[in-house]
Amino acid sequence: MKSKTYAAIDIGSNAVRLLIKKVTRIESTGEDKFSKVLLLRIPLRLGFDVFEKGEISPVKEERMRRLMKAYRHLMKIYEVDSFRACATSAMRDAKNGKSIIKKIAKSTGIQIEIIDGQEEAQMIYNNHIECMEDRNGNYMYVDVGGGSTEVNLLVNGELVYSRSFNIGTVRILTDGVTEAAWQQMRDEIAAHTKDYPVINIIGSGGNINKLYKLIDKKDKRRKRIPISSLQSIYDKLKILTPEARMDAFNLKPDRADVIVPASEIFLCIAEVIHAEYIYVPEIGLSDGIIDDLFAADQKAEREV
C-alpha cells in the first residue's frame, strides 16, 4: 500500500484549524482510503479585532505567528508531504492582512493564501457530495463561519448557484451586520430557489456540529436535525448569557457566544427556502483543502 500525508490550515474569523489526513492506496482494489491523523482547533478570534477595528492587533498578530510556527513543527513531526494554508473572511477584511502574511512566511515558511468567498464555497462544495445518501435531491449547502456564510445550491447533484455573504457569527456579535445585509441575503437566496421545491440544508461549520450534539430530537441514522428542533434549542440558548450557556450546555467560551448567531443564520435560510431538515455530515473547509490537494496530485500522476 502506498500512502501520502496531507495537511490543511484553515484561518477563520473565530478559530484556526490544522487538519492532517493520510491517504492510503489499497493496491488490491485501487481505492484510496482517507484517515484523519490530527485535528487541532485554536480559538484565535481574529474577527473580533478586524470587524471592530479594521485590522489585526499586534497581540493577535504575534499569537498567529507563534501558532503558525507550532503548526509547522507538527507538520514536520507527522511527516506531511503536502499542505495548504488558507485564510478567509477576517484576513480578507483586515487592512494589515497582507503585511502579516509576508511576515509569517518569512519567519515560519508557511505561505498563507487569502481566498475569496466564492473559492471558499466551491472548495466546501467539492467535498460534500460523498457524504450524502441521496445525491439527486435539492440541497442548499450552508457553511457558517465567523465572518461570512457560504451557500451552494445543488439541484440533482449539480451546482447551480454559489455565493458568499458577509454575514458571520463574529461579525454579528461585533454589530457588523445590518438589517439591509440580512434582507439582501434573504432576497437573493429566495430568487435563486423559487423554482425548486423541497430544498433541505446541508450544514457545515463547528456550530452546527455542536448543535447536532446538543439536540435530542434528531435522526441519528441520517445525521440530520429537524428545523423545529433547531428552533427549540435556539430558544433555550438565546435567553441565557454566554456564561450560563457554558454551564447549562457544557460549552467552551469561544463556542458559547457564537452558537446563537450561528443558529440565527441557519434558521433564517431555512425559513427562506422552507427547509424541513439540516443534514450534518461534519465536514468543512479543511476537508475541502485536502481533497483539492489530493485531486491535484491525482491529475499530475495521470499526466505523467
C-alpha positions in Angstrom: 0.0 0.0 0.0 1.2 3.5 -0.9 0.4 6.4 1.3 0.8 10.2 1.4 0.1 12.7 4.2 -1.7 16.0 3.6 -2.4 18.9 5.9 -4.8 21.9 5.7 -4.6 25.1 7.8 -7.9 27.0 7.9 -7.5 30.5 9.3 -11.1 31.6 10.1 -12.6 34.5 11.9 -13.2 32.6 15.1 -10.7 29.7 15.1 -7.6 28.5 13.3 -7.6 24.8 12.4 -4.9 22.3 11.5 -6.2 19.1 9.9 -3.8 16.3 8.9 -5.0 13.3 6.9 -3.2 10.3 5.5 -4.4 8.9 2.1 -3.5 5.2 1.5 -3.9 3.5 -1.8 -5.1 -0.1 -1.4 -3.4 -1.9 -4.3 -5.8 -4.8 -4.4 -8.8 -2.6 -5.1 -7.3 0.6 -6.3 -9.3 2.6 -3.8 -7.9 5.5 -1.7 -8.6 5.4 2.0 -8.6 8.8 3.9 -7.7 8.6 7.6 -7.8 11.6 10.0 -4.4 11.8 11.8 -4.8 15.1 13.7 -7.3 17.9 14.1 -6.4 20.9 16.2 -8.6 24.0 16.7 -7.2 27.1 18.4 -9.7 30.0 19.1 -7.6 32.9 17.9 -10.7 35.0 17.3 -9.2 37.3 14.7 -12.6 38.6 13.7 -13.1 40.4 17.0 -10.2 42.7 16.0 -11.0 43.0 12.3 -14.7 43.6 12.4 -14.4 46.2 15.2 -11.2 48.0 14.3 -10.5 47.0 10.7 -7.2 45.4 11.4 -5.5 42.6 13.4 -3.9 43.9 16.7 -0.2 43.4 17.4 -1.1 40.9 20.2 -3.2 38.7 17.8 -0.5 39.0 15.1 2.1 37.6 17.5 -0.2 34.8 18.6 -0.9 33.9 15.0 2.9 33.9 14.2 3.5 31.6 17.1 0.6 29.3 16.1 1.9 29.0 12.6 5.3 28.1 13.9 3.7 25.4 16.1 1.7 24.1 13.2 4.8 24.0 11.0 6.6 21.8 13.7 3.6 19.5 13.9 3.5 19.0 10.2 7.2 18.0 10.3 6.5 15.6 13.1 3.7 14.0 11.2 5.8 13.9 8.0 3.3 15.9 5.9 4.0 15.6 2.2 1.8 18.5 1.0 -0.1 21.3 2.7 -2.0 24.4 2.0 -2.9 27.3 4.4 -6.0 29.4 3.6 -7.4 32.5 5.3 -11.0 33.5 4.9 -13.2 36.4 5.9 -11.3 38.2 8.7 -8.0 38.2 6.8 -9.8 39.3 3.7 -11.1 42.3 5.5 -8.0 43.2 7.6 -6.1 46.2 6.4 -2.9 44.7 7.6 -3.7 41.2 6.5 -1.2 41.1 3.6 1.7 42.5 5.6 1.1 40.0 8.3 1.1 37.2 5.8 4.5 38.3 4.5 6.0 38.4 8.0 4.6 34.9 8.8 6.0 33.5 5.5 9.4 34.9 6.4 9.5 33.6 10.0 7.8 30.2 9.6 8.0 29.3 5.9 4.2 29.0 5.7 2.7 30.9 2.8 -0.9 31.8 3.6 -3.3 32.4 0.8 -6.3 34.7 1.3 -9.1 33.0 -0.6 -12.3 34.8 -1.7 -15.8 33.7 -0.7 -16.5 32.1 -4.0 -13.4 29.8 -3.8 -14.2 29.0 -0.2 -17.8 28.0 -1.2 -16.5 25.9 -4.1 -14.0 24.0 -2.0 -16.6 23.2 0.6 -19.0 22.1 -2.1 -16.4 19.9 -3.8 -16.0 17.9 -0.5 -19.7 17.4 0.4 -21.2 15.0 -2.1 -19.6 11.8 -0.9 -21.3 12.2 2.5 -24.9 12.2 1.1 -27.1 9.1 0.7 -29.4 10.9 -1.7 -27.2 12.7 -4.3 -30.2 13.6 -6.5 -32.2 15.8 -4.2 -32.2 19.5 -3.9 -30.0 20.9 -1.2 -28.7 24.3 0.0 -25.2 23.7 1.3 -24.6 26.3 4.1 -21.3 26.9 5.8 -21.5 29.4 8.6 -18.2 31.0 9.7 -17.2 33.8 11.9 -17.0 36.4 9.2 -19.1 35.0 6.3 -21.6 32.4 5.3 -21.1 30.4 2.1 -24.1 28.9 0.3 -24.2 26.5 -2.6 -27.5 25.4 -4.3 -27.3 21.8 -5.5 -30.0 20.5 -7.9 -29.9 16.8 -8.7 -26.2 16.8 -7.7 -25.3 19.8 -9.9 -24.1 23.1 -8.5 -26.4 25.8 -9.9 -25.7 28.7 -7.6 -22.8 29.7 -5.3 -22.5 32.7 -3.1 -20.6 34.1 -0.1 -22.4 36.6 2.2 -20.6 38.8 4.7 -22.8 37.6 7.5 -21.0 35.5 10.1 -21.2 34.8 13.8 -18.3 37.1 15.0 -19.4 39.8 12.5 -22.9 39.7 14.1 -21.5 39.9 17.6 -19.5 42.9 16.7 -22.6 44.6 15.2 -21.1 44.4 11.7 -24.2 43.1 10.0 -27.0 45.5 9.1 -30.6 44.6 8.5 -30.1 45.5 4.9 -27.4 42.8 4.6 -29.8 40.2 6.1 -32.5 41.3 3.7 -30.2 41.1 0.7 -29.3 37.5 1.7 -32.9 36.6 2.1 -33.9 38.2 -1.3 -31.1 36.7 -3.3 -31.5 33.2 -1.9 -35.3 33.4 -2.4 -34.8 34.4 -6.1 -32.4 31.5 -6.8 -34.5 28.8 -5.1 -38.1 29.8 -6.1 -38.2 27.3 -8.9 -37.0 24.3 -6.9 -39.4 22.5 -4.5 -38.3 20.6 -1.4 -34.9 22.0 -0.6 -33.2 20.9 2.6 -29.9 22.2 4.1 -26.5 20.5 4.4 -24.9 22.3 7.3 -21.2 22.9 7.8 -19.1 24.5 10.5 -18.3 23.9 14.1 -21.5 25.5 15.4 -23.9 23.2 13.5 -21.8 20.2 14.6 -22.2 21.3 18.3 -25.9 22.0 17.8 -26.4 18.5 16.4 -24.8 17.0 19.6 -27.0 19.2 21.9 -30.3 18.4 20.2 -32.2 15.4 21.5 -34.8 15.1 18.7 -32.8 14.2 15.7 -32.4 11.5 13.0 -29.1 9.8 14.0 -29.2 7.3 11.2 -29.3 10.0 8.5 -27.4 12.6 10.6 -30.0 15.3 10.3 -31.9 17.6 12.6 -35.4 18.9 12.1 -35.7 22.7 11.8 -38.2 22.6 14.6 -35.6 21.0 16.9 -33.0 23.7 15.9 -35.6 26.4 16.7 -36.2 24.8 20.1 -32.6 24.7 21.1 -32.1 28.2 19.8 -35.0 29.4 22.0 -33.3 27.9 25.1 -29.8 29.2 24.2 -30.9 32.8 23.3 -32.3 33.7 26.7 -29.1 32.7 28.5 -25.9 34.7 28.9 -22.7 33.1 27.4 -21.6 32.1 30.9 -25.0 30.4 31.6 -24.8 28.6 28.3 -21.3 27.3 29.3 -22.8 25.9 32.5 -26.1 24.6 31.1 -24.7 23.0 27.9 -21.1 22.4 28.7 -19.8 24.8 26.1 -16.4 26.3 25.7 -16.2 30.2 26.0 -15.4 30.6 22.3 -18.4 28.5 21.4 -20.9 29.9 23.9 -21.2 33.3 22.3 -21.1 32.4 18.6 -23.6 29.5 18.7 -26.6 31.8 19.0 -25.9 33.9 15.9 -25.0 30.7 14.0 -28.4 29.3 14.8 -30.0 32.6 13.6 -28.2 32.3 10.2 -29.3 28.7 9.7 -32.9 29.4 10.8 -33.1 32.5 8.5 -32.0 30.5 5.5 -34.3 27.6 6.4 -37.2 29.9 6.6 -36.5 31.4 3.1 -36.2 28.0 1.4 -38.8 26.3 3.5 -36.4 23.6 4.6 -37.5 20.8 7.0 -34.1 19.4 7.9 -30.4 20.2 8.2 -28.0 17.4 7.4 -24.8 17.5 9.4 -22.1 15.5 7.7 -19.3 17.1 9.9 -17.1 18.4 7.0 -15.7 21.8 6.3 -13.1 23.9 4.5 -10.2 21.9 5.9 -11.5 18.7 4.3 -12.1 20.6 1.1 -8.5 21.9 1.0 -7.1 18.4 1.4 -9.4 17.0 -1.2 -8.1 19.7 -3.6 -4.5 18.8 -2.8 -5.2 15.1 -3.4 -7.1 15.8 -6.6 -4.2 17.9 -8.0 -1.8 15.0 -7.2 -4.0 12.5 -9.0 -4.2 14.7 -12.0 -0.5 15.1 -12.1 0.0 11.3 -11.9 -2.3 10.8 -14.8 -0.5 13.3 -16.9 2.9 11.8 -16.4 
